[in-house]
Amino acid sequence: MYPPSMIATGSVGAAICGLQLDSADQSQWGDSLTDLLAKITNTEVDVLKECQEQIERVLVSSLREGRQQQQQQQTQRGPSGKGLDELDQSTTPTDVRDVNL
């Protein structure tokens, strides 16, 4: 739905806003950042905000699922430590097509 440049810009905005440097004025600072990014990439602010919010929702959902899977694996393993599968497999995707947004 969004062009790659919009996804990249939304990702940068979401990452910077996710740092939560100063929570007191984060919404104003985040709006200024979004405005600046929209001007740099020559996109509409509303479309960029929607893209960034969608990226943030997907990340929150993905992190929840990852935590649940990790907890399930830990309960299945028990107190013995790392399982054999965990030692053999990396969790880092080796291909860009493996990353789902």
C-alpha atoms as a printed R data frame, in Angstrom:
    type eleno elety resid chain resno      x       y      z
1   ATOM     1    CA   MET     A     1  0.000   0.000  0.000
2   ATOM     2    CA   TYR     A     2  2.875   2.379  0.799
3   ATOM     3    CA   PRO     A     3  5.939   2.937 -1.359
4   ATOM     4    CA   PRO     A     4  9.281   1.770  0.075
5   ATOM     5    CA   SER     A     5 10.392   5.349  0.745
6   ATOM     6    CA   MET     A     6  7.275   5.929  2.877
7   ATOM     7    CA   ILE     A     7  7.893   2.738  4.875
8   ATOM     8    CA   ALA     A     8 11.519   3.735  5.426
9   ATOM     9    CA   THR     A     9 10.547   7.247  6.532
10  ATOM    10    CA   GLY     A    10  7.792   5.926  8.799
11  ATOM    11    CA   SER     A    11 10.231   3.432 10.303
12  ATOM    12    CA   VAL     A    12 12.744   6.173 11.075
13  ATOM    13    CA   GLY     A    13 10.023   8.292 12.666
14  ATOM    14    CA   ALA     A    14  8.702   5.382 14.718
15  ATOM    15    CA   ALA     A    15 12.204   4.467 15.885
16  ATOM    16    CA   ILE     A    16 13.041   8.001 16.963
17  ATOM    17    CA   CYS     A    17  9.705   8.501 18.695
18  ATOM    18    CA   GLY     A    18 10.135   5.100 20.353
19  ATOM    19    CA   LEU     A    19 13.229   6.358 22.146
20  ATOM    20    CA   GLN     A    20 10.962   8.444 24.398
21  ATOM    21    CA   LEU     A    21 13.720  10.880 25.255
22  ATOM    22    CA   ASP     A    22 11.444  13.253 27.128
23  ATOM    23    CA   SER     A    23  7.875  12.091 27.674
24  ATOM    24    CA   ALA     A    24  6.623  15.543 28.683
25  ATOM    25    CA   ASP     A    25  6.687  17.085 25.209
26  ATOM    26    CA   GLN     A    26  6.975  13.955 23.081
27  ATOM    27    CA   SER     A    27  3.739  14.494 21.148
28  ATOM    28    CA   GLN     A    28  4.738  18.006 20.096
29  ATOM    29    CA   TRP     A    29  8.278  16.863 19.315
30  ATOM    30    CA   GLY     A    30  6.939  13.835 17.412
31  ATOM    31    CA   ASP     A    31  4.658  16.049 15.330
32  ATOM    32    CA   SER     A    32  7.575  18.336 14.481
33  ATOM    33    CA   LEU     A    33  9.657  15.321 13.493
34  ATOM    34    CA   THR     A    34  6.869  13.965 11.296
35  ATOM    35    CA   ASP     A    35  6.471  17.365  9.637
36  ATOM    36    CA   LEU     A    36 10.198  17.532  8.963
37  ATOM    37    CA   LEU     A    37 10.328  14.001  7.549
38  ATOM    38    CA   ALA     A    38  7.315  14.721  5.344
39  ATOM    39    CA   LYS     A    39  9.001  17.833  3.948
40  ATOM    40    CA   ILE     A    40 12.263  15.982  3.325
41  ATOM    41    CA   THR     A    41 10.562  13.137  1.463
42  ATOM    42    CA   ASN     A    42  7.933  15.363 -0.180
43  ATOM    43    CA   THR     A    43  5.004  13.362  1.203
44  ATOM    44    CA   GLU     A    44  1.760  14.324  2.905
45  ATOM    45    CA   VAL     A    45  1.977  14.557  6.686
46  ATOM    46    CA   ASP     A    46 -1.285  12.681  7.298
47  ATOM    47    CA   VAL     A    47 -0.259   9.758  5.095
48  ATOM    48    CA   LEU     A    48  3.153   9.579  6.776
49  ATOM    49    CA   LYS     A    49  1.552   9.640 10.250
50  ATOM    50    CA   GLU     A    50 -0.793   6.807  9.286
51  ATOM    51    CA   CYS     A    51  2.113   4.766  7.920
52  ATOM    52    CA   GLN     A    52  4.155   5.378 11.075
53  ATOM    53    CA   GLU     A    53  1.225   4.439 13.326
54  ATOM    54    CA   GLN     A    54  0.681   1.238 11.338
55  ATOM    55    CA   ILE     A    55  4.365   0.346 11.705
56  ATOM    56    CA   GLU     A    56  4.140   0.945 15.454
57  ATOM    57    CA   ARG     A    57  1.013  -1.254 15.739
58  ATOM    58    CA   VAL     A    58  2.704  -4.082 13.822
59  ATOM    59    CA   LEU     A    59  5.803  -3.827 16.017
60  ATOM    60    CA   VAL     A    60  3.779  -3.932 19.241
61  ATOM    61    CA   SER     A    61  1.860  -6.966 17.976
62  ATOM    62    CA   SER     A    62  5.041  -8.702 16.841
63  ATOM    63    CA   LEU     A    63  6.780  -8.069 20.152
64  ATOM    64    CA   ARG     A    64  3.808  -9.490 22.079
65  ATOM    65    CA   GLU     A    65  3.817 -12.625 19.948
66  ATOM    66    CA   GLY     A    66  7.569 -13.011 20.380
67  ATOM    67    CA   ARG     A    67  7.306 -12.724 24.153
68  ATOM    68    CA   GLN     A    68  4.491 -15.256 24.264
69  ATOM    69    CA   GLN     A    69  6.472 -17.716 22.150
70  ATOM    70    CA   GLN     A    70  9.540 -17.195 24.313
71  ATOM    71    CA   GLN     A    71  7.538 -17.830 27.474
72  ATOM    72    CA   GLN     A    72  6.007 -20.961 25.965
73  ATOM    73    CA   GLN     A    73  9.435 -22.266 24.983
74  ATOM    74    CA   GLN     A    74 10.792 -21.604 28.471
75  ATOM    75    CA   THR     A    75  7.923 -23.478 30.105
76  ATOM    76    CA   GLN     A    76  8.383 -26.407 27.706
77  ATOM    77    CA   ARG     A    77 12.116 -26.556 28.358
78  ATOM    78    CA   GLY     A    78 11.837 -26.377 32.091
79  ATOM    79    CA   PRO     A    79 14.783 -25.545 34.332
80  ATOM    80    CA   SER     A    80 17.336 -27.361 32.131
81  ATOM    81    CA   GLY     A    81 18.334 -24.222 30.209
82  ATOM    82    CA   LYS     A    82 18.621 -23.904 26.459
83  ATOM    83    CA   GLY     A    83 16.980 -26.496 24.291
84  ATOM    84    CA   LEU     A    84 18.697 -28.296 21.457
85  ATOM    85    CA   ASP     A    85 16.661 -26.448 18.809
86  ATOM    86    CA   GLU     A    86 17.699 -23.071 20.192
87  ATOM    87    CA   LEU     A    87 21.372 -23.948 19.952
88  ATOM    88    CA   ASP     A    88 21.048 -25.016 16.312
89  ATOM    89    CA   GLN     A    89 18.908 -22.205 14.902
90  ATOM    90    CA   SER     A    90 19.459 -18.477 14.676
91  ATOM    91    CA   THR     A    91 16.484 -16.147 15.083
92  ATOM    92    CA   THR     A    92 17.915 -13.498 12.763
93  ATOM    93    CA   PRO     A    93 16.320 -13.609  9.309
94  ATOM    94    CA   THR     A    94 18.900 -14.237  6.611
95  ATOM    95    CA   ASP     A    95 16.748 -12.925  3.787
96  ATOM    96    CA   VAL     A    96 14.955  -9.593  3.529
97  ATOM    97    CA   ARG     A    97 11.839 -11.410  2.342
98  ATOM    98    CA   ASP     A    98 11.629 -13.095  5.773
99  ATOM    99    CA   VAL     A    99 10.827  -9.771  7.481
100 ATOM   100    CA   ASN     A   100  7.065  -9.155  7.556
101 ATOM   101    CA   LEU     A   101  5.684  -5.658  8.074
